[in-house]
């Protein structure tokens, strides 16, 4: 039964991907139908290129900070990777996040790369999971703080309640890493199913997460870095808004951007396409923006993120010729070694 589970999941993988693509196309088409494509193009065409370039630069800086954060957590788990190499893995992950039909494709890519520097994949996986968790806690905190400011101006009580619930849930999960007994709750379902291999893998992952309890310095640095990343991404949206001539309070962005981030992380669409734009139209219109402006802010921000992530694509593509050259050099070294010290033929020893 356990052996058949992967093949069962494999059979559903392609239909699920096709369903996500279809849903994204339908949602995007629906949003486009609700706005005027001509007005959207007019709005985006008049954007200030200088402010857009500044937004792209800020996104690049935030990604460099994010790669340092990930490398710091890896080091806390005993996985020592030079920062330039860790940054290259991180940007390859960004590339695959944007160009694979999966919300975790980029994480899988960088875990695969970083695992080459570790004895087991578990410490790399736990560091990546911790990076994601700290990101949710930090952006959730910013959203809750923005909710307090916007509470009397916008009566979006469902959003406020959901934001608070997600933040508290993330904090609770983070707190659980300091208590190994609480982490055992994640192992029990696999033990009950008799999935011993999965249970051992989960147990090792929980042990690695629990190991962060002695890494107070790394966690503190990670929180600061993650907060800088999240604030930077919010300011990227703000700069794009300014480029489009939008003049609204920054507190709206601190509330709306985390909500959009949470929605597009749900595995129901292709990289959040359609969901992002539809939710943004609803949210930003509440702040007094037109439909075209509400659509254009997250859409242009997404385009900027895709363009920056192409750096990861270039890094990934460049690996093939480098590896080919490396193999050729190794072959030449071997040939020269054989020429210098030829193996004696049988009978002539």
Residue, then its C-alpha position, 0 to 999 in steps of 0.5 A: x500500500x505504501x509502495x503504491x502511494x507515490x505512483x498514486x500521487x504521480x497520477x494526480x500530479x499532471x491533472x492537478x497542474x493542468x487544473x491550476x493552470x486552467x484556474x489561473x487563466x480563468x481568474x486572470x481573464x475574469x479580472x481583465x474582463x472587470x477592468x479595461x485593458x486599454x486603461x490598464x495599458x495606459x496606466x502602466x505605460x505612463x509609469x515613471x521608469x526611474x521609480x520602477x528601476x528603483x523598485x527593481x533595485x530594492x527587490x534585488x537587495x531584498x533577495x540578497x538579504x534573503x540569501x544571507x538569511x538562508x545561509x545563516x540558518x544553514x550555518x546554524x545547522x552545520x551546513x557551511x556554504x560560502x555566501x556567493x554560492x548560497x546566493x546563487x542557489x537562492x536565486x536559482x530557487x527564485x527562478x524556479x519559483x516563478x517558472x515552475x507550476x509549483x509553489x515549492x519548486x524553488x525551495x526544492x531546487x535550492x534544497x537539492x543544491x545545498x544538500x551537496x554540502x551536507x551529509x543529510x538533506x534534513x538539516x538543509x530542509x529544516x533551515x529552509x523551513x525555518x526561513x519560511x516560518x520566520x518569514x511568515x512570523x515577521x510579515x504577519x507581525x507587520x500585517x497585525x501592526x498595520x491592522x491596528x492602524x487601519x482598523x478605524x479607516x477600513x472595516x475589513x474585519x474578516x481580513x484582520x481576524x484571518x491575519x491575526x489567526x495566521x500570525x498566532x499560528x505561526x508564532x505557536x509553531x515557532x514556539x514548539x521548536x523549543x519543546x521536543x515533546x510538542x514536535x512529536x505531534x508531527x510524528x504520530x500520524x506516520x507512526x499510526x500509519x506504520x510508515x516507518x521510513x517517513x516517521x524516521x525522516x520526520x523525527x530527524x527533521x524535528x530533531x534538527x528544528x529542535x536544535x535551533x533552540x541553542x542558536x539564539x544568535x542565528x534566530x535573532x539575526x534571522x528575524x532582523x534580516x527577514x523583517x528587512x526583506x518583508x519591509x523591502x518587498x512592501x516598499x517595492x509595491x509602494x514604489x511601483x504605486x508611486x511610479x503609477x501616480x498612486x498617492x495613498x498611505x503606506x499603511x495600506x501597503x503594510x496591510x494589503x501586501x501580506x494578505x496578497x502574499x498569503x493568498x498567492x502562497x495557496x497551491x490553487x493557481x499557477x504562481x498566484x496568477x489571477x489570484x493576486x490580481x483579483x484580490x488586489x483589485x478588491x483590496x486596493x479599491x477599498x483604499x480609493x484606487x481605480x480598478x486599473x491602478x489596483x490591478x497594475x500595482x501587483x502585476x508590475x511588481x510581479x513582472x519586476x520579481x520575474x525579471x530579477x529572478x532571471x538572474x537565477x535562470x542565467x546562473x542555472x544555465x551557466x552550470x552546464x558549460x562549467x560542468x562540461x569544462x570541469x569534466x574535460x579538465x579532469x579527463x586531461x589531468x587523468x590522461x597526463x597522469x597516465x602518460x607520466x606513470x603508465x601502467x606496466x603491461x602484463x609480463x613486463x613487470 
